[in-house]
């Protein structure tokens, strides 16, 4: 289902189309920096939640570029970025950016990392915001997914539609794991219950790309606990605008506790299975 956005309630100088075009330009621009600026040996600049949750110099450089270009194009908008946090604005629009989604893949040279850019209104919280536009640029292969609220989703300009396999057992399912050892243990226990009931599991290392692969039919379903706003803002919109259902468990919105995406019938089955395993807890 496409979201309906009443553009009469947007600022006078804003359209979903313009925001979508800007999101794509920003994601491609930062993606070019990440692609051409990657050294032969990438060094870890710092860590965040755990020793395995790494930050590289390019994470900071990519976010700095995004912030400069947003300030030049729309100086009154707020920005929420993974590395530098939140900066305020007065327009009511917040840009939610992930300068490299899949930093560990970038560190090792594994070909699944992306730049994710989305424009939202409302609090920068997946349970309360409305995402207006988004773009995810896959750095290594150069593919770009975009979406506008109520305007559909595309991959390099080609319209997308999610797949709907006949049964859960035929679904290729993407997922991801957290950095905390306790959470990883809980996620492994959930995986033991999910894996025998689906075609197979893929763990690619970039939530933004995973959500977009649901939109383009390269994954049938996706679930993950622990996503941050910048991990999912653009990708969730791409999936939704391609016809996917994106939800949490127990009737809650998609977010940090759990995000599940895919065709509506199979999502319902996967949600039931995940609820039965306590997948939104770390016990």
C-alpha positions in Angstrom: 0.0 0.0 0.0 1.3 3.4 -0.9 1.2 6.1 1.8 -1.1 9.1 1.1 0.6 12.4 1.7 -1.5 15.6 1.5 1.1 18.0 0.0 -1.0 20.9 1.1 0.3 20.3 4.6 3.9 20.4 3.5 6.0 23.6 3.6 5.3 25.8 0.6 8.6 25.1 -1.1 8.4 21.3 -0.7 7.1 18.5 -2.9 7.6 14.8 -2.4 9.1 14.7 -5.9 11.6 17.4 -5.1 12.6 15.7 -1.9 13.0 12.3 -3.7 15.2 13.9 -6.3 17.4 15.5 -3.7 17.6 12.3 -1.6 18.8 10.4 -4.7 21.4 13.1 -5.5 22.7 13.1 -2.0 22.9 9.3 -1.8 24.7 9.1 -5.1 27.1 11.9 -4.2 28.1 10.4 -0.9 28.3 7.0 -2.6 30.8 8.3 -5.1 33.0 9.6 -2.3 32.8 6.3 -0.5 33.6 4.3 -3.6 36.5 6.4 -4.9 37.9 7.2 -1.5 38.3 3.7 -0.2 41.9 2.9 0.5 43.5 -0.5 -0.1 43.6 -1.0 3.7 40.7 0.5 5.7 41.6 1.5 9.3 39.1 1.5 12.2 38.8 5.1 13.5 36.8 4.3 16.6 34.1 1.9 18.0 30.6 2.5 19.4 28.4 0.1 21.3 31.0 -2.7 21.4 34.5 -3.5 20.0 32.9 -5.0 16.9 30.7 -1.9 16.2 33.2 0.0 14.2 33.5 3.5 12.7 35.9 4.3 9.9 37.2 7.7 8.7 35.0 7.4 5.7 31.8 7.1 7.8 32.6 10.6 9.2 33.7 12.0 5.8 30.5 10.7 4.1 28.3 12.1 6.7 30.1 15.5 6.6 29.5 15.6 2.8 25.8 14.8 3.3 25.4 17.5 5.9 27.1 20.1 3.7 24.9 19.3 0.7 21.7 19.3 2.8 22.7 22.7 4.3 23.3 24.1 0.9 20.1 22.8 -0.6 17.7 23.2 2.4 19.4 25.2 5.2 16.3 25.2 7.4 15.9 21.4 7.6 17.1 19.3 10.5 19.5 16.3 10.1 19.8 13.1 12.1 22.9 11.2 11.2 24.4 8.0 12.6 27.8 9.6 13.4 27.0 13.2 14.4 23.6 12.8 15.9 20.8 15.4 15.5 21.0 19.1 14.5 17.9 21.2 14.7 15.9 22.9 12.0 12.8 25.1 11.6 11.2 23.7 8.4 9.6 20.6 10.0 11.6 18.3 7.8 14.4 16.1 9.1 16.9 14.3 6.9 17.8 10.9 8.4 21.1 9.7 6.9 23.4 6.7 7.2 26.7 7.6 5.6 27.8 3.9 5.3 25.2 1.3 6.1 27.3 -1.9 6.4 30.5 -0.4 7.8 32.0 -3.8 8.6 31.5 -4.9 5.0 33.2 -1.7 3.9 36.0 -2.4 6.4 36.6 -5.9 4.9 35.8 -5.1 1.3 32.6 -7.3 1.3 30.4 -6.0 -1.5 27.2 -5.0 0.5 27.3 -1.4 1.8 25.2 1.6 1.0 24.4 5.2 1.6 20.9 5.8 2.9 19.1 9.1 2.8 15.5 9.9 3.8 13.4 13.0 4.5 10.8 12.7 7.2 8.2 14.9 9.0 7.3 14.4 12.6 9.6 13.1 15.4 12.6 11.2 14.0 11.2 8.0 15.4 10.0 5.2 13.2 6.9 4.7 15.3 5.8 8.3 14.9 7.4 9.8 11.8 6.1 10.0 8.2 8.8 9.3 5.7 8.3 11.5 2.6 11.1 10.4 0.3 14.2 8.2 0.4 17.1 6.8 -1.6 19.5 3.9 -1.0 22.7 3.8 -3.1 24.5 0.5 -3.2 28.1 1.7 -3.4 29.8 -1.3 -5.0 27.5 -2.1 -7.8 26.1 1.5 -8.2 22.4 0.5 -8.0 20.0 3.1 -6.5 16.6 2.5 -5.1 14.3 5.5 -4.5 10.8 6.1 -3.3 8.3 8.9 -2.6 5.4 8.7 -0.3 2.4 7.8 -2.5 4.5 7.7 -5.6 5.9 4.2 -5.8 9.4 2.9 -5.7 12.1 2.3 -8.4 15.4 0.7 -8.9 17.4 2.8 -11.3 14.2 4.2 -12.7 12.3 0.9 -13.1 9.2 0.5 -11.0 9.2 -2.2 -8.3 6.7 -4.7 -6.9 7.3 -7.1 -4.1 7.0 -10.9 -4.6 4.5 -13.0 -2.7 5.5 -16.7 -2.7 2.8 -19.3 -2.2 4.0 -20.3 1.2 6.6 -19.5 3.9 8.7 -22.6 3.1 9.4 -21.1 -0.3 10.7 -17.7 1.0 14.3 -16.5 0.9 14.6 -14.5 4.1 17.1 -11.8 5.0 18.1 -10.9 8.5 20.9 -9.3 10.6 22.5 -9.5 14.0 23.4 -7.1 16.7 26.8 -6.3 18.1 26.2 -7.2 21.7 27.1 -10.8 22.5 23.9 -11.4 24.6 21.7 -10.2 21.8 23.5 -12.3 19.2 22.8 -15.4 21.4 19.1 -14.6 21.5 19.1 -14.0 17.8 20.8 -17.3 17.1 18.1 -19.1 19.1 15.4 -17.4 17.0 17.3 -18.3 13.8 17.2 -22.0 14.8 13.4 -21.8 14.8 13.1 -19.8 11.6 15.6 -21.6 9.3 13.8 -24.9 9.1 10.6 -23.2 8.1 11.9 -21.1 5.1 13.7 -21.7 1.9 17.0 -20.2 3.2 18.5 -17.3 5.2 20.7 -14.5 3.9 22.7 -12.2 6.2 24.2 -9.6 3.9 25.2 -7.0 6.5 23.2 -3.9 5.3 19.7 -3.4 6.6 19.0 -0.6 4.0 20.0 -2.9 1.1 18.0 -5.8 2.6 14.8 -3.7 2.7 15.4 -2.6 -0.8 16.0 -6.2 -2.0 12.5 -7.1 -0.6 11.2 -4.3 -2.8 12.9 -5.6 -5.9 12.0 -9.2 -5.2 15.6 -10.4 -4.5 14.5 -11.3 -1.0 11.0 -12.5 -0.2 11.1 -11.5 3.5 13.3 -9.7 6.0 13.4 -9.4 9.7 15.8 -7.9 12.2 15.9 -6.7 15.8 17.9 -3.6 16.8 17.5 -1.3 13.8 18.2 2.4 14.3 16.2 5.1 12.6 19.0 5.7 10.0 19.2 2.0 9.2 15.6 1.8 8.1 14.2 5.2 7.1 14.8 5.1 3.4 14.7 1.3 2.9 11.4 0.8 4.7 9.8 3.5 2.5 11.2 1.8 -0.7 9.7 -1.6 0.5 6.4 -0.1 1.4 6.1 1.8 -1.8 6.8 -1.4 -3.7 3.8 -3.0 -2.0 5.4 -4.6 1.1 4.1 -4.6 4.5 6.6 -3.3 7.0 5.7 -3.9 10.7 6.9 -4.9 14.1 5.5 -7.6 16.4 2.4 -7.6 18.6 0.7 -4.9 16.5 3.5 -2.4 17.0 5.2 -0.3 14.3 8.5 -1.4 12.8 11.4 -0.1 14.8 14.2 -1.0 17.2 12.4 -3.9 18.8 11.7 -5.7 15.5 11.3 -4.9 11.8 9.6 -7.4 9.5 9.1 -6.7 5.7 7.7 -8.5 2.7 4.4 -9.5 1.0 1.5 -9.2 3.4 0.5 -12.8 3.6 3.9 -14.2 4.2 4.7 -11.3 6.6 1.8 -12.4 8.7 3.1 -15.9 8.9 6.6 -14.8 9.8 5.3 -12.4 12.4 3.4 -15.2 14.1 6.5 -17.4 14.1 8.7 -14.6 15.5 6.2 -13.7 18.2 6.2 -17.4 19.2 10.0 -17.3 19.7 10.1 -14.1 21.7 12.2 -12.6 18.9 11.7 -9.0 20.2 13.4 -9.8 23.5 17.0 -10.7 24.4 16.1 -13.4 26.9 
